[in-house]
Amino acid sequence: MQQRAALWITDAFQTSPSKGIEAIAGLIPITLHLHKLNSRHHLHYAFIPLSHAINSLLNSQYTKNQTPHRAATSNLTAKQQANLKSPIKNVNKRLNRVRNCFNPLHPLFFPGSRIVDHFSSRMSFHSPSSSSDKDLYQHLQSLNLTFRASQINYNSIAVIADGSVKKSHIVIAAAYVWSDNVVTKELQINSINVTSLEAKLMAICTGLIPAMEIDDIHNITIITDSITVAKKILEFKVDLLHNMFLPLVSAIQSFLSKDGRNKIHFWYCPSKAEWPRHKLVDNQVKVNICVLIFPSKDLHLFSKKKECDDIFCKWQISFTNSLKKGHYFLNFEDKKKRVIKPMYTKGGVTNFIWPYLHQFFDDSHSLKDS
């Protein structure tokens, strides 16, 4: 079935090897896809509501203050657990590796209690209108003016935040608080087993929450290289990151409700722009070395990413060692002469090799015409 889909996508010959054209089309093998869905299903149990009946069937540490059912896994004997054929048996092992709790019914996210319902006009987001160099240059000029104004006005303050994820999954999130053209606070927090998106959010929280606690401050300018994370604060939908947002949302509501003049402005500054003040924080999070030796569980997004990485690794290993890809399968290379491995994200392998194929077809047509 999947071979027919790959043939339709690639328009290859009917006798083409199945695994070869699946890799080019970016179609992951069905067995690995089912394995991913099964892992996602187990992970979903960590985020069901507190009143869900399934909680009473899990182990005592995952019941969420519910009374364990008499048929709960924690009440079964070792022999009964060995003979048990149920997804609940594997859910307990899966939840033991996740440290993020998800409560979709938290009062701060009820309609009418959210930030977007009361303070959306006092929170602004500024980013370039397009990705062109000209628009980026104009945006940085406006950022310079905004930053200077925040340093002249004694009721304003600027916070520059950035986060970085090391190869060992160690995260360094840092923030500099600027006032009167000097750094008044250098803040840093370290964590492990989180994604880059969560690292950016940690950096914003690290700098913004202490800035809102300073007296006689009415305007706060947050400069970050991830405006996507900043906009999630005003999103009306319940996000899986919202437990990390809780202390930030609570602090923002207190700050904005305290005085009608209080405002928060988010400004986008990419690392590639090398804006001098942002570069100070960017260098700190990239150069600093932090070693966390204590064991740590995974956050939800990191756990999903880890599962996808494991699936990719299994697919790439089985593809490399398999003969079903074809004895004469052409190994494609990127611009750095590295062999492109099978993938199904960002357009798959086709997204990388299409410019080369397009150039090949153009050259073939030019030769034919000549």
Secondary structure, DSSP 4 states (H G I P E B T S, - for coil): -HHHHHHHHHT--TTS-HHHHHHHHT---HHHHHHHHHHHHHHHGGGS-TT-GGGGGS-GGGSTTPPPPTTSGGGS-HHHHHH--SHHHHHHHHHTTB-----TT-GGGSTTTSHHHHSGGGEEEE--SSSSHHHHHHHHHHHHHHHHHHHHSTTEEEEEEEEEE-TTSEEEEEEEEEETTEEEEEEEEEEES--HHHHHHHHHHHHHHHHHTSTT--EEEEEES-HHHHHTTS-SSPPTTHHHHHHHHHHHHHHHHH-TT-EEEEEE--GGG--HHHHHHHHHHHH------S--PBPHHHHHHHHHHHHHHHHHHHHHH-STT-TT----B-TTSPBPPP--STTHHHHHHHHHHHHHHHHHHHHHH-
